[in-house]
Amino acid sequence: MTKRTSLLLPEELSIESWVSIGQEISVIADASSWWLGDWLVYGQEMYPGRYRRAMKGTGLSYQTLRNYAWIARRFPMSRRRDTLSMQHHAEVVALPDAEQDEWLDRAALDGWSVTELRRRLRAARQNRPADAAADPTFILRVNVDAERQRRWEEAAEQTGADLTRWVCDALDRAAVNVLENDDK
């Protein structure tokens, strides 16, 4: 018997059945993130104030919902890998489309976990020569105090990105927030 807050399993359950049930639950949990993202994207122009309503209806935070919508928008259904989780897609969301596809294809082919994908992305960024990066349109110089820099570096490290990538990703997310002109 299944309820919102519980899953009652039979007393006699084979390990194979138990594993299978866990896999099905995991697929449903991941699918619900995509579904929520697609639902929010659909509502983008249809319903003003959708995030306020979505937060109330789902109990999820504004940032969580924004992330789901951002990832769903950046990955049209035709580019999503059904063998990979939304979190796999989130790891590469800030990359150009061609690089996203390359990394997701590799992760799917080799069966990488999110942690493994993150590790390999970090290694690739650290090994890339400076001149291999795309020519910048402009160079931004920012003066920040030591505490802010430490906090940013710590956050970047936790996400597996170098500081420059992390700052660019944060600015990209902020730009999306502003440009969509959503009601909170």
C-alpha positions as CSV (number, residue, x, y, z in Angstrom):
1,M,0.0,0.0,0.0
2,T,1.3,3.4,-0.9
3,K,0.6,6.7,0.7
4,R,2.1,10.2,0.2
5,T,4.3,9.6,3.3
6,S,4.9,5.9,3.2
7,L,5.5,2.8,1.1
8,L,4.5,-0.4,2.7
9,L,6.4,-3.4,1.3
10,P,5.5,-7.1,1.7
11,E,7.4,-8.9,4.4
12,E,8.7,-11.4,1.9
13,L,10.4,-9.5,-0.9
14,S,13.3,-10.8,-3.0
15,I,16.4,-8.6,-3.3
16,E,15.7,-8.4,-7.0
17,S,12.2,-7.1,-6.4
18,W,13.4,-4.6,-3.8
19,V,16.1,-3.3,-6.2
20,S,13.6,-3.0,-9.0
21,I,11.1,-1.0,-6.8
22,G,14.0,1.3,-5.8
23,Q,14.9,1.9,-9.4
24,E,11.2,2.7,-10.3
25,I,11.0,5.1,-7.4
26,S,14.2,6.8,-8.5
27,V,12.9,7.2,-12.1
28,I,9.6,8.7,-10.9
29,A,11.5,11.1,-8.6
30,D,13.8,12.3,-11.4
31,A,10.9,12.4,-13.9
32,S,8.9,14.7,-11.5
33,S,11.7,17.3,-11.7
34,W,11.5,17.3,-15.5
35,W,7.7,17.4,-15.3
36,L,7.8,20.4,-12.9
37,G,10.3,22.2,-15.2
38,D,8.1,21.6,-18.3
39,W,5.0,22.7,-16.4
40,L,6.7,25.9,-15.3
41,V,8.0,26.6,-18.9
42,Y,4.5,26.1,-20.2
43,G,3.1,28.6,-17.7
44,Q,5.8,31.2,-18.5
45,E,3.7,33.4,-20.7
46,M,0.3,31.9,-19.9
47,Y,0.1,32.8,-16.2
48,P,1.5,35.8,-14.5
49,G,2.7,35.2,-11.0
50,R,3.2,31.5,-11.7
51,Y,6.1,31.0,-9.3
52,R,4.2,32.3,-6.4
53,R,1.4,29.9,-7.2
54,A,3.8,27.1,-8.0
55,M,5.6,27.5,-4.7
56,K,2.3,27.4,-2.8
57,G,1.0,24.4,-4.8
58,T,4.2,22.3,-4.6
59,G,5.8,23.4,-1.4
60,L,9.1,23.8,-3.2
61,S,11.3,26.9,-3.0
62,Y,11.4,29.6,-5.6
63,Q,15.1,28.7,-6.4
64,T,14.3,25.0,-6.8
65,L,11.5,25.7,-9.2
66,R,13.6,28.2,-11.1
67,N,16.4,25.6,-11.5
68,Y,13.9,23.0,-12.8
69,A,12.5,25.5,-15.3
70,W,16.0,26.7,-16.4
71,I,17.2,23.2,-17.1
72,A,14.0,22.2,-18.8
73,R,14.2,25.3,-21.0
74,R,17.9,24.7,-21.9
75,F,17.2,21.1,-22.8
76,P,14.3,20.7,-25.2
77,M,12.8,17.2,-25.0
78,S,14.6,16.1,-28.1
79,R,18.0,16.7,-26.4
80,R,17.3,15.1,-23.1
81,R,18.9,11.7,-22.3
82,D,16.4,9.4,-20.7
83,T,19.1,7.2,-19.2
84,L,20.5,10.2,-17.3
85,S,19.0,12.2,-14.4
86,M,18.1,15.8,-14.5
87,Q,21.1,16.4,-12.2
88,H,23.4,15.1,-15.0
89,H,21.8,17.7,-17.3
90,A,22.2,20.3,-14.6
91,E,26.0,19.7,-14.4
92,V,26.4,20.7,-18.0
93,V,23.6,23.3,-18.4
94,A,25.8,26.3,-18.5
95,L,28.0,24.9,-21.4
96,P,27.3,25.6,-25.1
97,D,24.8,23.1,-26.6
98,A,27.5,21.1,-28.5
99,E,29.6,20.6,-25.3
100,Q,26.4,19.7,-23.4
101,D,25.7,17.0,-25.9
102,E,29.2,15.7,-26.0
103,W,29.4,15.3,-22.2
104,L,25.9,13.9,-21.9
105,D,26.6,11.3,-24.6
106,R,29.8,10.3,-22.8
107,A,28.0,10.0,-19.5
108,A,25.2,7.9,-21.0
109,L,27.6,5.7,-23.0
110,D,29.9,5.0,-20.0
111,G,27.2,4.9,-17.3
112,W,28.7,7.8,-15.3
113,S,27.1,8.8,-12.0
114,V,26.5,12.5,-11.5
115,T,29.6,12.5,-9.2
116,E,31.7,11.0,-12.0
117,L,30.5,13.4,-14.6
118,R,31.2,16.3,-12.2
119,R,34.7,15.0,-11.6
120,R,35.5,14.6,-15.3
121,L,34.2,18.1,-16.1
122,R,36.4,19.5,-13.4
123,A,39.4,17.6,-14.7
124,A,38.7,18.8,-18.2
125,R,38.5,22.4,-17.1
126,Q,41.7,22.2,-15.2
127,N,43.6,20.6,-18.1
128,R,42.3,22.9,-20.8
129,P,45.0,25.3,-21.9
130,A,44.1,29.0,-21.6
131,D,44.1,29.6,-25.3
132,A,41.7,26.7,-25.9
133,A,38.9,28.7,-24.4
134,A,36.6,30.7,-26.6
135,D,37.8,34.2,-27.3
136,P,36.1,36.4,-24.7
137,T,33.8,39.2,-26.0
138,F,35.1,41.3,-23.1
139,I,37.0,40.8,-20.0
140,L,35.3,41.8,-16.7
141,R,37.5,42.8,-13.8
142,V,35.7,42.8,-10.4
143,N,37.2,44.0,-7.1
144,V,35.8,42.1,-4.1
145,D,36.7,41.9,-0.5
146,A,38.6,38.8,0.7
147,E,35.6,37.3,2.6
148,R,33.4,37.5,-0.5
149,Q,36.1,35.9,-2.6
150,R,36.6,33.1,-0.1
151,R,32.8,32.5,-0.1
152,W,32.6,32.4,-3.9
153,E,35.6,30.1,-4.1
154,E,34.1,27.7,-1.6
155,A,30.8,27.7,-3.4
156,A,32.6,27.1,-6.7
157,E,34.6,24.2,-5.3
158,Q,31.4,22.6,-3.9
159,T,29.9,22.6,-7.4
160,G,33.1,21.3,-9.1
161,A,33.6,24.5,-11.1
162,D,36.5,26.9,-11.1
163,L,35.8,30.4,-9.8
164,T,35.4,32.0,-13.3
165,R,33.0,29.3,-14.5
166,W,31.0,29.5,-11.2
167,V,30.7,33.3,-11.4
168,C,29.7,33.1,-15.1
169,D,27.1,30.5,-14.2
170,A,25.7,32.6,-11.4
171,L,25.5,35.6,-13.7
172,D,23.8,33.5,-16.3
173,R,21.1,32.4,-13.8
174,A,20.7,36.0,-12.6
175,A,20.2,37.2,-16.2
176,V,17.6,34.6,-16.9
177,N,15.8,35.6,-13.7
178,V,15.7,39.3,-14.7
179,L,15.0,38.7,-18.4
180,E,12.1,36.5,-17.8
181,N,10.5,39.2,-15.7
182,D,8.7,36.6,-13.5
183,D,6.5,37.4,-10.6
184,K,7.8,35.9,-7.4
